[in-house]
Amino acid sequence: MDKRKVAVPLVCHGHSRPVVDLFYSPITPDGFFLVSASKDSSPMLRNGETGDWIGTFEGHKGAVWSCCLDANALFSASGSADFTAKLWDALTGDEKHSFEHKHIVRACAFSEDTHLLLTGGFEKILRIFDLNRPDASPREVGNSSGSIRTVAWLHSDQTILSSCTDSGGVRLWDARSGKIVQTLETKSPVTSAEVSRDGRYITTADGSSVKFWDANHFGLVKSYNMPCNTESASLEPKLGNIFIAGGEDMWVHVFDFHTGEQIGCNKGHHGPVHCVRFSPGGESYASGSEDGTIRIWQTNPPNHEENHSGTGNAQTGKLKASTDEVTRKIEGFHINKEGKAEEKQKIANA
């Protein structure tokens, strides 16, 4: 492979344990945002363009495995090893509701219309919560063959996608009848499943392969073998000409969608890469790692070298609290407005 331009990422510190999930919001009037899930129990919200820390959602008592933002980036949700999924106000950081489960919640996703929250986990049950009636009992969709690893909505919330931790394949459920309408067969368990923003493709990572499926007719479009066991993959949202993948070799690989040729390799993480996601405009992508950092890479890095080891100072208009109330986060500590340092509780891995 020819030597490419060296990509210098924005490095986002703050998590004290591995980063296991990332989610970008769509572009909103205030810009776009990135939420991260970590085993340190504290999901974080950032400016998606600069990586600047906006706030930390505090309240979970176990590793957080999944996170998401609604279509307007007004609310966030997270699924945790403390047997809850929580709904958060993304403007204030306040917990709006806690949805109790009987086991670890591994995955969560807002519906396209933002009125529903889908969860799945070790109970092997998909649950749909009505956010307009958060205290109402959830609707349950089918019984999965194993512990649920990923969930997503497609077809304007008419279809639900799920994969399992201990068995291959992606199951597509009719959201109304609760029955499986199609299974996308894979040899290894699917650790990442992403529906493209235009609704055309489902991108999956299973074992050492990345696959692209027709999201409407469910046929396999492309399948590529990866250089290593891959945990996550994401398709560039605008042109769809490239995709990224990350896994156990600690690198973020960039590939040509049409040929599968590797056209870039970003090095910098100091542990396996657990999640990769493109920003909504495709101009950058983020990676989360076992090393506890998030790195934001430019899709087309500049020719000249620039030091981006820190993050910018752009104002987003979405602050967790007003200036005199805001809590600064410094290397695992919180400093409150009286100036007292409060060490964060270390949460053991579930």
Summary of the structure (lengths in Angstrom):
residues: 350
radius of gyration: 19.1
end to end distance: 40.5
largest distance: 58.8
contacts: 1225
relative contact order: 0.17
helix: 0%
strand: 50%
